[in-house]
Amino acid sequence: MYQGSPTGGIEFYKLLYESPEFCAELGQVTLASGQLEAELIRLLLRKAVPNAVEGLTLGKLVKIAAKHNAIGQNEITWLNELCKQRNYLTHNIYALFIELIEETRLERSNLLDSDVHTYIERAWQLKENLIHLAEIVRDA
């Protein structure tokens, strides 16, 4: 399907949108994020942290966990980074390809159509990291 042809912008976004593999991985990123959020809520409830209620965003849960020292600093660092990666991938990918935002966490320049595989791998890795961190939070 992919020929290694130069592409970019909205054309590359369309390739991602039409890729069942990318969309499946992105869906799993969403599910893994929900798992991590739920495990953070459970952790905060176990630690009797106030305001640990369902419906808070991942970023807000991480801030509450950090403020109340509910988990170690290394885990907080990872939580913050994964939250940024997740937000960028799920909320900013279209904006990236229409040049509404700067190219920072993901490439927009000098792409080939086959770079869809790179995006699939990035989503897969993010999902794996989210799941692993959810397990760490669960066991904390």
Protein Blocks (a to p, Z undefined) as FASTA:
>chain_A
ZZoiacehjllmmmmmmmmklmmmmmmmmmmmmmmmmmmmmmmmmnopghiaghiafklm
mmmmmmnopacfklmmmmmmmmmmmmmmmmmmmmmmnopaccfkbcfehpafklmmmmmm
mmmmmmmmmmmmmmmmmmZZ
